[in-house]
């Protein structure tokens, strides 16, 4: 087993499956003997990591190793052996092989071919295996399984594809995944695709990449237990299960598998949400400390904090603002939180689209952010290009930086989401009606959240926000 060492701070770290050649790191791992046939008989996996940075290489190796572990576990499963499952690469290679001998998947069910698929396959295998093949083929004691034992996984898959009824084709969970991402509005967004693929990878790791009709309730239960055993909160497990359920449902619909039930439907989690941590709002004193520290630092990260603090918006809503979403020249300065789907900027719900007046620190932060972007030309159109670019809104990355700073300032474990909880309390304390609270924070139904737009209604929102200002928009 290849191992490499590198220094991380005062520690010497050992990484498995990591090699180095001419300064470039490689992923190097032995393929289990019983699975080598699925990889063309290769004994090792060698993948260039295209980096000389040990820290980057370590992360890439961890991802590749996890993917291989999942695939190999899937191929070892009893279902894989029973169904003759192989890798996606072998399935693609099987289609190429069929094309090279003039065949296509499902040809056995096309009457016009009149059995030509048998002759074409016979010619191919006879040429490849000679007397060994003909002896097994002509022996009445030999089963189809005995005959196919001499084939490679690619060849076995080619035979299966030819014999498969096109109207009853085998649809794997990973096929459903690709259909799901292809048809989803967010399918091309990096984070959405990554999160969805991760959820499906949990299924593949724990029970295998099976045909949709092969999954039973026992498989769903096994996936749930696998997720719980990883130590995550029940809310996290529920999110992953919901993603899996959604992919499964799309697969059943897109591939006309109406008779198949989704085993992930109505899957219960014992003591769900009992482990949830209550999010505490920032106190007035904490907000004042945060705002003073923002003015001292006076940079893009602090502008995000200021905007979030006095609008109560979600972090992703602020990070994903574009320059033309900030209306400083309007009679009532405000931000327009809205989707820009083609640019990868989406919102959590329909009710999330709204206009929020800028007061206090939010107004200060918006002015400073716009001024900074004008100096930098801001040609890409994003207000916070550190965390936003076309097709990528890195709210999670921003949260890591902001939360670390907030914890240092407040000496607490509170995060950026505590701004939303604080906004709820601040609005309640000045007697803000529920529907106006919803309009400011993007809570509630679309008919309420979208009902406040320009003119008098924008002024109405501002009249309540003015009452909760802690620090002037000109703190200097």
N, C-alpha and C positions, 0 to 999 in steps of 0.2 A: 504494500500500500504506500503510495506516495504521500509524503508529508512535507510541509515547509514551515519555517519559523520566521516570525518577524516581531519587532519590538513595538509595543503599544504602551506608551508612557513608561512606567517602570516595569512592565510585565513583558515576558517573552511568550508569545502566543503561538501555539501549534495548530496548523490547519491541515485536515485530511484532504486527500485527493488533489493536492496542489503541487505542481511542479514548475520548474523554470528553465527556459532555454533561451540563450542569447538575451537574457534580461527580461523576456516576455513570459508572463505566467500562463500556465496551461492547467486545464482540468484533466486529470488522468485517473481513471478508475477501472478496475477489473469488472467485466460483465460476468454475473453468475453463470457457471457452466451450463446449467439446465436451461438458461435463457439465450445462450449465444446463437442458437439457430434463428431466433427472431431478428438478429442483427447481422445476418449474412455470415455467421460463423466467426465474427470478430471476437477477440478475447478482451479487448480494452476499449474504453471510450476515451477519445482524446479530443479536446475542444480548446482552441486558442481563446484566451480571455481578453486578448487585444489590449493589455495594459501592463505597465511595469510598476504600478502602484499596488503594494501588498494589501492595503486596506480595501481598495476597490476589488481586487482579485478575491479576497476572502468572502466578500458579499456575493460575488458572482458564483463562486464555488458552492456556497451554501444553497443558492437558488437551484443550480444544476443538480446538486446531490439530492435535494428534496424532490425535484421533478423525477429523477431516476428512481428514487425509492418508491414513489407513488406508482410509476409505470410498472416497475418490476413486481410490486405487490399485486397490482392488478393482473398481470400476466400469470402469476402463481396461483391465483384464486381458483377454487373448484369450478366456478361458473365459466372462467376463461377456458379451462381445459374441456369442459362439456360442450361449450359453444364454438370452440375453435377460434377464440379471439386472438388477434395479433396486434401489431402496432399500426398507427395511422400511416407511417412510412411504408410499411409492407402492403397496406391496402392500396396506396397510391401506386406502388411498384407493380402490384397485381394488375391494375388497370392498364398500365403501360405494357405489361407482358401480353395481355389479351389483345391489345391493339396491334402488337407486333406480329401476332399470328392470325389477324383478321377477325377477331371476336370482340364482343362487348358484353358487359354485364346484362344478364337476363336473356341471353340468346337461346337458352334451352326452352324458353316459353314463347318463342316467336315461330309460329308454324311455317312461315315462308322459308325458313332455313332448312326445314326438313331433315334435322339431325346432323347438319354439317358441323355443328359445334363438337360432336363426338369425334368425328374424323379429324378435325383440326387439332383437338387436344391429344388425340392418339398419336398423330404425326409428331407433335412437339415432344411428348414424353418418350415416345419410341426413339426419337433422335437423341434425346438427352440421356436416357438411362439404358437403352439397348435391350439386351436379353433379360436383364434384371426386371425391367418393367413388363416386358411381354410375358415372362414366366408368372408374375403375380397376376397380371390381367387375365391370363388364360386358365388359371387354376381355380376351379369352381369352389374350392375350400376357402379361398381368400375373400375377405370382405372388402368393402370400399375403404374402410378404415385401414386395413392391412395394406391395401394398394397405396393409399396416400401417405403411409408412414415413410416412404422413401422420398416424398416431395419436401421441398423447402417450405417454410411458412408462407412465402410469397406465392408459391405454386398452389398450395392448399387454398389460399385466399382467392386465387384466380379461378379455381374450380368452383368454389362456393359462389362467387359472383356470377359466373355463367349460369349456374343452376338456380340462382335466386329469382323468385317471381318478382318482377318489377313492381307489381301492385302490393307486394308484401315484403318490401325491402327491409333489411335490418337497419334500424336507426339507433345509433349509440347515443349515450348522453352527450358526448362531445360534439356529435352532429347537431343535437338540439341546441347546444351552446352557441355554435357558429350561426345557426338560424336566428337565435335570440338576439345576438349582437348585431347581426346584419339588418334586422328589422326594427331595432330599437332606436328611438330618437337620440339616445346618448351612447349608442353602440361604438361610435368612433372616438369617444372621449377617453383619454388614457386612464383616468382614475376609475371610471365606471367599468370599463372593460377589465381592468386589473382586478377590481373587487369581485366582479362576477366570475372571472376565471379562477380566482382563488377559492371561491365557494364551491365551484364544481370540482376543483382539484381535491378538496376535502373528501368528496364522494369517491373519487377515483382512488385516493389513498386508502380509504377505510374499507370500501367494498368492491371497487373496480369500475372500469368504464364498460358498462353492460348495455345491451339493447334495452330500450325503454320498457318493453313489455316484460323483461326479465326481473325488473326491480319489484320487490315485495315490501310489505310493511316491515319485515324483519331487517331489511337493508336500511330503511329510513331510520328505524330505531338504533341501528348500529352507527349510523352517521351522527345522530344526535348524541349518543354516548361518547363517540370519538371527539366531538366538539366540546362537550362538557369536560372530558378528561384533560383537555388542553389547558384548563384552568381559567377560561374566559368567563365573563359575566353572562348571566342568562339572557340579558338583553342583546349581547353580542351574538350569542348562539342563535337567538331568534332571527336576527338580521340575516345571518348566513343561511338559515333554513328557508327564510322567505325568498332569498335569491335563488336557491336551488329549486324551490317550488315553482317560481316564475319561469325558469328555464325549462323545467319539465313540462309545464302547461303549454308553453309555446311549441315545444317539440311535438306534443300530442296533436296540437292543432295544425301545425304546418305540414306534418307528415301523415295526416288523416288517420291517426290512431285513436279513433273515437271510442273504441271498446276498452281501451286501456285506462285504468284508474291511476291517478297520481298518488303514490304511497306517502308523499310528503304533506298531503293535505291534513289539516286538523291534527298535527303532531304536537302532543303536549310536552311541556317541560316542567318537571316537578319544582315547586317553590319558585316559579318564574317571578322575577322582579323583586323577590325578597332580599336579594343581594345588591340591589341598586343603591348607590350612594346618593343621598340628597344633595343637590347642588345648592350651596349657600350663596346668597347675593352679596355683592360688595356693600359694605357699610358706607355711610356718608363720609366718615373719616378716611376710609380706605380710598374712596374715589378721589377725594381731595389730594391725598398723597400721590396717587397715580397721575393725576392731571398735572400737578406741579413737576413731577419727574418727567412727564412728556415734554413740558415746555423747556426743561433744562437740556434734554437730549435733542429735541427738535430735528428728528429724522423721519424717514418713511415709516419705520415700524411704529413710532410713537404717533404718527398721523393716523395709522390704522386704529390704534387704541383709542385715540380721541374721537374718531368718527363712530366707533362702535359704542363707546361709553355714553355719548349723549344722543344716540339714535336708537340704541337697543337692538340694532341689526345683528344678524348672524355674522360670524367672522367671514365666511365664504361670500356673503353678500357684499361686504366691504372690499375684500381683496379683489373681487371680480368687477369692480366699478371701472367704467371707461371714462375718459375725459369728458365726453359729451353727456354723461350721466350726472354730472355735477353742474347745477344751475346757480352759479354765484351772481349772475347779472339779473336774475329774476327779481320781481318785486319782493318775493319771499324766497330767499336762498334755500335751496333744497337739493336732495339727491333723488334720482329716479332709479330705484332698484328694479331692474328689468332683465329679462333673458336676452342673450345674443347667441342664439343656438348655433348658427353657422361658425361662430368663433369659439364655441365650446363653453359658453357661459350660460348655465341653466340655473333655475331656482328650485327650491325644495318642493314647493306647492304652488298652485295657481294664486292662492291668496298672498304669496310672498311678493308678488309684483305690486309696488306701491311707490308713492312719493312721500318723503319724510323731510319736514323742515329742518334746517340747520340752525342750531342755537348753541351757545356756550362753547365748550371744547370742540364739539363737532364742527362748528363754523370755523373756528381757529384752524383745526386740522385740515379742513377742506381747502381753505385759502393757502395754507402752507404747502400742501401737496400739489395744488395746481401751479403755484409759483415755482416749485422745484422742478416739475415736469416741463414747464415752459423753458426753463434754463437748459434742460437736457433735450429740448426739441419735442419730445413726446410723440414722435412720428408713428409709433406703433398703436397709439390710441388708448393704452392701458394706464390707469392712474397709478398702479403699483406694479411696475414691470418686474420687480424682484420676485413676485409671486404669481404674476399673471402674464400669459402670452397666448397667442392664437392657439386654441385647442388644448390649453392646459391652465387650469386654475388650481394653484397649489395651496389650498386652504390648510391642509394638514401640516405642510411644511411651515407655513406661517404660524400655526398654532403652537408648534414646538418652540419656536423662538419667543413668541409673545408670552406663553405660559411660564417659561423659565424666568423671563424678566418680571412678570407680574408677581410671581412667588417671591422673588427677591425684594421687591418693593413693599409688598404687603405682609411678608413673613407668614403667609398662609398657603394653603393648598388650592386656593381658588383659581379658576381658569377664565379664559375669555368669555365662556358661556355664562359666567356669573353676571356679566353686564346685562344680559337679557332678563335675568331674574331680578336684578336691581332695578331695571327700568319698569318692570311690572309694579314693584313696590313703590317706586317714586311716583308713578302715575296714580296709583291708588291713593297715596297719601295726600294728593291735592284734589281728590274727588273726581278724577277723570272717568267719564262714563265708559262702560265695558266696550262698546262698539268703537269708540275712539282709541282706546288702548289697542284693540285688535288692528285698527287701521295703521297705527304707528309701528307696531311690532310685526305686522304680517301674520297675526294669529287669526284664527277663526275661518269662516267660510269665504269663498271668493266673492260672493255678492256683497259682503261687508268690507272685506279688505280692499276690493277694487272700487268701492263706491266713493272714495275720497280722492279727488284728483287735483283740480286747479281752483283758482279764485277763492271764494268764501270758504270752501272746505279746507283748503290748505292753510288758510288763516286760522281756521278753527283748531286744527291740529297744533299749530304754533302757539296758540293761546295757552294750551296746557303744558307744552314743552317749556315755554318761557318760565313757568312756575317752578320747574325743577332744576334750573340752572344753578350750578355750584360755583363755577369760575367763569368770568367774563370771556367773550370771544376775543378779547384783546388783553390776555393775561399779563403782558409786559407792563 
